[in-house]
Amino acid sequence: MGRDEMRAGDDDRRQIADTLKTALDEGRLDLAEYDERLQRAYAAKTYGDLDLLIADLPGSRPAQPAAVATPVKPAGREATLEWVGQVWSAWIFVTLLTTAIWFITSLAGNEWGYFWPIWVAGPWGAIQLFATIGGLAGGAPRKMVEERDRKRERKQRKRERKALRAQQPGQLPPSPGQKWDMSDSQVADTPDHG
């Protein structure tokens, strides 16, 4: 298997995205080319796919595979506590609510009746316990953090593309008294027939 057929990773895609951003900043790519290549970079599967995106740019180097794959590290204590809190929050709310209802009805009747909330809290709590153990064993807190990071990256890329589009003079909306000329995407002056 040649280098071009080797699978690329997220760091490799980010490296190419940075190279494309530099080419855009230098004026070597226009916004449309940059956007298209950036989308292809994040969809690329192999080093060969990535290398094609920058082959025509001067001074660009092919994507370099990571020297050593870093082991997956477990999520930190804060992430684990946050995940456990998310898993158990509904159970805690419902258990407190049913217990409060039991307490209020017992006070209103002047006798402590059968503690029926145990039938809500007990079985559901057992299911939650097994789900928590399975989630911790499967690395769910780490996956939650990774997903949050991916969403943050996507939002950042979207903001960058939006900012770049706003910098392009032909992309600005028309001012009052002007309309879009759809033949060449230019703004044309039109008289106001108010």
Buried (B, 14 or more C-beta within 10 A) or exposed (E): EEEEEBEBBEEBBBBBBEBBBBBBEEEBBEBEEBBEBBEBBBEBEBBBBBBBBBEEBEEBEBBEBEEEEEEEEEBEEEBBEBBBEEBBEEBEEBBEEBBEEBEEEBEEEEEEEEEEBBEBBEEBBEEBEEEBEEBBEEBBBBBBBBEEEEEEBEEEBEEBBEEBBEEEEEEEEBEEEEEEEEEEEEBEEEEEEE
